């Protein structure tokens, strides 16, 4: 099992969004925090045998000013 950092973001008039700094363009969302976390795991569906890159550290992700408005969450990927 590998763990990646997702960033939860929410505006007052939106669902909970999750984006992944290690996978630009990969986003997910849910109407509740729990649903957003579950949908984030499903965003990692991949072809059999496809290898994912090594995850970035939390420190590296949060050092990017564009990520500082997100709340980090650990997403476990099989």
C-alpha positions, 0 to 999 in steps of 0.5 A: 500500500502506498500513501499519497497526499491529497489536498481538500479544498472547499468554497462556501458554495461548493462541494469538497474538492480533492486534488493531488499535487503528484498527479496534476489534473487528477481531481475528485469531489464529494458533497461531504468530507467522507464522500470526497475522501472515498472518491479520492481513492477511486480517482486512482483507478488504473490499468493492471500493472501500471506503476505509480510514481513515488509520493512526494513528502508532505513538506515538499507539497506544502512548501508550494505556495499554491498548495497552502490553501488546501488541507492535506489528507492521506489517501491510501492506494493499493 
